[in-house]
Amino acid sequence: MNENVRQPEAPLSAQPALVLFSGGQDSATCLAWALSRFASVQTIGFDYGQRHAVELQCRANVRRAVAALRPDWERRLGADVLLGIDLFQQLADNALTAADMPIEGGSAGGVPNTFVPGRNLIFILHAAAWAYQRGVRHLVLGVCQTDSSGYPDCRDDSVKALQVAMNLGMDSRYTLHAPLMFLDKAATWQLAEELGGKALVDVILEESHTCYEGERGQRFAWGYGCGACPACLLRRRGYEAYVRRRAASDQDAGAATPDLEKDV
Ligand code: ZN
């Protein structure tokens, strides 16, 4: 076994979990996180009229490749479901679904024009409604407030408030898990390494899709993409920072007594 693989600290839960799974870096890491903690894990995704179908095509590849890394993960991985939500085009003009709108990054604290108001809240509510009859109460989300594009529905308060609203409104007891909430993108790569070693990092690099432009023609060190859209820039910066931190920590480990838990 890879010496960098850290065994999960939390005991394995016998309860099932549902990962909101887009096939991107964040949800791929969340899938590995859930497979390390829950006895059975299903995935759910949304076909919301994305500009590019490539994101949906990548989902199956990421799922298969992540589970194949460990026999126990393979055993725990259950079914995948894809829900169609085609109302975003009717709700708002946005570059995520409008093929003729150029993608622009946010400026002065603004969010990029890929923003659909409340999109993640809508996804989580749909996932919870799907999970209700199936007895699944643990939902795992790849949302992050530290290093996202500034989407307000990815923030910790939004997710916590939604959990309370869901538990009241559905008279149930859901737990929303957001393991990446306070990680930056570099730390998300680090978490992937801790969960599944370099093999998981390599799977995420090769199979996951992040680019808003749907570009997979060119392979960079950080994966496939156009290299210029806000999602690619975030992914590239995060990966480069992860590689730098790793190199620095390898240097420290060589110079002093190794203390692998120090920075965890
Ligand atoms: Zn891109």
Residues whose N, C-alpha, C, O or C-beta is under 5 A from the ligand:
A	BS01	ZN	C211 Y212 E213 G225 C226 G227 A228 C229 C232
